Amino acid sequence: MDVAEAVFHAHPYDEERHLWQRVEPDGEILPFDMTFNHQLWLAAVGALLAAQVGGSVQQRVVDFMDALHDHLRIYPSGLVYHALRPRGDSLQLLKWLIRQYQRAAENKERAIGYHAFNMYAFALLKQQYPAHPFWQSQKFQQTLTYMQSEAYAQAVVGNKYGYSYNPSGFEIAFALEIFGGAATRPEQARWVTIQLEGTLNSQTYLVTEGTQDPETQAARLYEATRLTDLTLQQED
C-alpha cells in the first residue's frame, strides 16, 4: 500500500483543473494528460487505493469526481468523446478544434472502441462512491443508454479498438452488473460469450486470438474476475 500510494502521488494533481499530469518512468513531470480515459482510469484505481488508505488519495479522487461532469463530453448518441477539451487562449482552442475536425472519423472509431473501457472505470468508481450525484446526471445517463443500445453493439463489432484490443465483452458485462441490476444477467452472458468466442484460444485457454498484443490481451482477463458467476451457453 505504501508503494501504491507513492506511485499515485508521483502524478501531480492540479486542483484548479481537476486533472493529473503525466510522469515519465525516471520521474520527469510532463504536461497534463488530455486523454479522457487516462484521467478516468487513474481516478478509478485511485478510488480502489483510497478505500484502503483514505487521506489525500481519497481527497483527490473525490475532487476529480466533483468535476467529472465538466470533463465528460459526449456525442449526441451518448458515446464518450475520447479527448479532453484544453484550456488556453482562443487561438489554441481553435487549433484544437481544427485538429478534432480533421480527425473526426478516426476519433469516433477510437471512441467506440474505448466506450466499454470507460464504462468499466465508471463502474469501479460507482462501487466506491455509490451516492455521488454524478451518476444521476443526464450526461452520464446518456452514456449508459448508448452502452445498452443495439447501435453500440453493432458498432463495436470489427472495431480495431474493440474486443481484440479492449475486451469489450468483459467490460460491458461488468458495467451492466453495477449499473443494470439483476435483470441484465442474460445481456451480461451474451457480452461475455461474444468476447470468448472471438478471442479465446481453445488450446491455451488464453484470450489471445485476433490481437496484435497477445501478452496484454491475455493479462486483461483480470477484468472478468470482478463478475459474479455467469452461466454461458456454447453455440453449436
Steps between C-alpha positions, in 0.01 A plus 500: 500500500787738574646437153160541333437826683845631404441418133160669511641816656788506250243632253442870581133594532381850416206601719406784267477286188404182691742298288820301542827558317697227329827369643788323326648186660804705601277745687496782244172691525317539169199716404142407582367178353223611265358155426174454690529129574851547644374752754191292575700183558751669729202616705351150496814327624546787743155423637602138562809626681301763692279226643812371677697815584250789486662835565633709213443219248130508573496879501641515147270230363192668644615838366537344154154347527349832600632643170427190293184642346706784352772267369259255339409585143272281291374466147122545451466122520653486850837369378783634717731741317862386515689828542470758777437859398811707577519830680682791342450803285264514203773416248601183686138391524443569131802288406370218717154520346650487149702189591190334644307580181777361279515179701127465556462152350809363675396660830155345483635153420732525799218627721281202407777256586568672831139550610492170687838574658361829631186331630708246693686783672172676576379177659808481724433855616131423555592213732708732717277811482146371437325815625693755295258726306693450176325167444164674471617759248334498160835488325609182680159341452544554125825300509313213664220514244749485216687213665180293505394591147504270200677778309799470733494119493525514122756784489754325723505187283807522281622817669880478531482633857224259598499134605854415390649817652272609784311187615162664452304189591645484851481876542136541403401196705653657812344840432161330457548323832565827683256729320238261362408264781384139494279543193808535282643153572412361153658807339814455709525138388454605137784753518738257670413227250577731207833594661602138553384379159709766331816495709533175700766257378352151542842341556656744749176641649653847473305788346761562232323438170483779242721744689834658415596510869429151642688553828298806597174351379562178695567698818181697459301193588524658846208724398272196512596417859269770636195333345278281711457151356320484166360199319604506134351295219745383237356520151524197273 
